Amino acid sequence: HPTILCDKRNKEEFARVEAAVNDIFEVALGMGGTLSGEHGIGTAKAKWMEKETSKGTILFSQRMRRAIDPKGLFNACKITGI
């Protein structure tokens, strides 16, 4: 569960942290690991989701969510963006 704390207001610092996190996830996924263990992906890791699964899996999740929750009432705007 890597967490790198930084000041998001400092764009240069935040860019370095984003690059480091990307590298960590690339190595973890390359070794057969996952973005998250027992927890959900969460909004902070959502942008890396396609690296672990696929665009098709994400689109399928979005379609399933719309079928189950057509009004978008459950956990609105989380991960799947609907």
HELIX and SHEET records of a PDB file:
HELIX    1   1 LYS A   11  GLY A   30  1                                  20    
HELIX    2   2 GLY A   42  LYS A   45  1                                   4    
HELIX    3   3 ALA A   46  TRP A   48  5                                   3    
HELIX    4   4 MET A   49  GLU A   52  1                                   4    
HELIX    5   5 LYS A   55  ILE A   68  1                                  14    
END                                                                             
